[in-house]
Amino acid sequence: MDDVKVNVLRLDHRRVRDARITTHVCLTSRAFGADKVILSGDEDKKIMGGVRDVVKRWGGDFEVDYRKNWENLLDEWKNSGGEIVHLTMYGEPVQDITKKIRESPKDKLVVVGGSRVPTKVYHEADWNVSVTTQPHSEVAALAIFLHTLFEGKEYDKDFEGGKLEVVPTAHGKRVLTHEENTE
């Protein structure tokens, strides 16, 4: 999986209703090893700026972008040789299918829905993957899928270049502040 790009497409972002959930999709994608999130729906420069600020302060090379037309993105992704993974409660169980997804050397576009996922996404996906067959959060499904895809290696991911770093402790909070490299 080292050479495979994993991008996340957040469908149907609604600026007024979805700011918190979309922010969590972005933060979860970053923390759990994805390379990029692409937002569709309403363009939301505030969320995108906030995510970029997190990357600046906490490190790594994670990206966030906006595409008005997600349908073109699906077509472009497949035409460039990538595969589409759609997270849905109606798909194949994550515990049964993720090994097969991981073994494929192709870049992955992980699609997480918004209010209502169009049928085209189900048809275009190489894999429709369920994290349980019960209603729950797309953020939870994304975290579990990425954790399973990366086999827990995201726990050891190094976020280079950050100004802030948490030092794990049993009690209290310990955060290191790194000075910017001025060389």
Phi and psi in degrees as a GROMACS rama.xvg file:
@    title "Ramachandran Plot"
@    xaxis  label "Phi"
@    yaxis  label "Psi"
@TYPE xy
-62.3957  -36.7683  ASP-2
-94.9135  -1.31426  ASP-3
-91.0374  127.262  VAL-4
-82.192  137.496  LYS-5
-123.334  110.968  VAL-6
-110.643  154.064  ASN-7
-119.46  130.272  VAL-8
-105.561  118.089  LEU-9
-96.1035  108.961  ARG-10
-77.767  145.564  LEU-11
58.8088  42.8713  ASP-12
-65.4029  131.366  HIS-13
-114.079  115.303  ARG-14
-52.32  -45.1497  ARG-15
-74.8512  -42.5933  VAL-16
-88.5359  -32.2186  ARG-17
-110.262  10.8076  ASP-18
-55.4588  -46.9541  ALA-19
-66.9715  -46.3215  ARG-20
-66.918  -40.644  ILE-21
-66.4038  -39.5318  THR-22
-58.6658  -42.848  THR-23
-67.5002  -34.3992  HIS-24
-60.2864  -44.9811  VAL-25
-64.4261  -48.6861  CYS-26
-65.1492  -39.2363  LEU-27
-66.8346  -42.5919  THR-28
-56.2873  -47.929  SER-29
-63.0111  -51.525  ARG-30
-66.0852  -29.718  ALA-31
-99.6367  15.2042  PHE-32
105.041  -1.64578  GLY-33
-70.5946  159.343  ALA-34
-91.9052  -28.1419  ASP-35
-161.984  150.549  LYS-36
-118.247  136.859  VAL-37
-115.14  121.795  ILE-38
-93.3749  139.931  LEU-39
-126.685  170.286  SER-40
97.181  -136.659  GLY-41
-71.3086  134.346  ASP-42
-71.6924  132.343  GLU-43
-133.927  88.6844  ASP-44
-66.2985  -27.0748  LYS-45
-65.405  -47.3804  LYS-46
-64.0773  -45.6816  ILE-47
-61.2373  -41.3809  MET-48
-64.8194  -39.7627  GLY-49
-62.7945  -41.4855  GLY-50
-66.8879  -42.186  VAL-51
-62.4919  -35.0855  ARG-52
-66.3014  -39.3395  ASP-53
-60.104  -44.9132  VAL-54
-61.9764  -42.3115  VAL-55
-62.8802  -42.8118  LYS-56
-79.9631  -35.9751  ARG-57
-106.451  -6.68724  TRP-58
94.705  178.103  GLY-59
91.9583  178.394  GLY-60
-122.98  31.8698  ASP-61
-65.2098  144.222  PHE-62
-123.271  155.311  GLU-63
-133.796  137.14  VAL-64
-142.159  171.156  ASP-65
-127.964  136.063  TYR-66
-133.364  118.528  ARG-67
-63.0573  -45.6224  LYS-68
-102.221  95.4069  ASN-69
-69.6453  -27.6774  TRP-70
-62.3653  -42.535  GLU-71
-62.2421  -36.8244  ASN-72
-62.4871  -44.0807  LEU-73
-59.3028  -45.7957  LEU-74
-63.2118  -45.9156  ASP-75
-61.3373  -42.8464  GLU-76
-60.5693  -47.4766  TRP-77
-67.7964  -40.0912  LYS-78
-65.638  -25.6876  ASN-79
-89.5944  6.73841  SER-80
95.2889  4.28972  GLY-81
-84.7179  168.556  GLY-82
-117.917  152.909  GLU-83
-113.788  128.47  ILE-84
-115.319  118.115  VAL-85
-105.674  122.854  HIS-86
-88.199  119.724  LEU-87
-152.34  153.993  THR-88
-76.5526  -5.01817  MET-89
-100.506  4.1028  TYR-90
-92.2478  -166.676  GLY-91
-74.6583  144.261  GLU-92
-59.3837  132.229  PRO-93
-53.184  -39.1419  VAL-94
-70.4199  -18.9029  GLN-95
-95.8834  -27.7088  ASP-96
-109.555  -18.414  ILE-97
-64.6327  -34.2704  THR-98
-59.4013  -43.9583  LYS-99
-63.2035  -41.3816  LYS-100
-63.8708  -44.3542  ILE-101
-63.0169  -36.1913  ARG-102
-71.5438  -19.0626  GLU-103
-75.6402  131.277  SER-104
-81.7874  5.8522  PRO-105
-85.7132  149.829  LYS-106
-60.8755  149.725  ASP-107
-116.776  139.064  LYS-108
-115.063  111.691  LEU-109
-94.9447  120.708  VAL-110
-102.039  124.894  VAL-111
-117.701  137.331  VAL-112
-80.1177  174.831  GLY-113
-118.659  -130.882  GLY-114
-66.2523  -43.6895  SER-115
-150.921  122.255  ARG-116
-85.1304  124.672  VAL-117
-64.7459  150.033  PRO-118
-56.1641  -33.5302  THR-119
-53.9249  -37.8198  LYS-120
-63.0925  -44.031  VAL-121
-60.4965  -39.604  TYR-122
-76.1809  -36.9796  HIS-123
-77.5075  -24.4893  GLU-124
-64.7025  137.681  ALA-125
-73.4917  -32.2993  ASP-126
-138.69  127.826  TRP-127
-99.5261  116.819  ASN-128
-116.937  129.593  VAL-129
-105.822  137.513  SER-130
-110.299  90.4139  VAL-131
70.6822  166.456  THR-132
-110.194  30.9176  THR-133
-120.626  152.148  GLN-134
-62.0426  135.066  PRO-135
-163.35  -169.209  HIS-136
-81.0521  139.053  SER-137
-65.3518  -26.1228  GLU-138
-67.9317  -43.4234  VAL-139
-62.9901  -44.5461  ALA-140
-61.4617  -42.7407  ALA-141
-62.3655  -46.145  LEU-142
-60.7783  -46.6028  ALA-143
-66.0453  -43.3565  ILE-144
-61.7495  -49.4025  PHE-145
-62.8579  -40.1446  LEU-146
-60.2047  -43.4905  HIS-147
-68.7813  -42.8414  THR-148
-60.1969  -45.203  LEU-149
-88.929  4.22548  PHE-150
54.0043  36.1516  GLU-151
80.0296  -1.58234  GLY-152
-68.3651  -16.5344  LYS-153
-65.8573  -19.3973  GLU-154
-62.2193  -29.5437  TYR-155
-101.78  10.3804  ASP-156
-62.569  135.53  LYS-157
-98.3635  122.636  ASP-158
-100.807  81.8563  PHE-159
-68.6629  149.623  GLU-160
86.4349  4.45956  GLY-161
-78.4104  154.107  GLY-162
-87.7618  -22.0217  LYS-163
-122.069  144.617  LEU-164
-147.862  125.303  GLU-165
-80.3666  133.415  VAL-166
-102.714  114.658  VAL-167
-59.8113  133.366  PRO-168
-139.473  154.852  THR-169
-70.8416  -30.7798  ALA-170
-142.207  142.42  HIS-171
82.5297  -171.649  GLY-172
-125.477  136.585  LYS-173
-136.135  117.295  ARG-174
-125.825  125.475  VAL-175
-87.732  141.452  LEU-176
-111.23  121.04  THR-177
-98.844  134.949  HIS-178
-72.5018  149.605  GLU-179
-68.6909  141.334  GLU-180
-75.7476  118.536  ASN-181
-100.852  10.252  THR-182
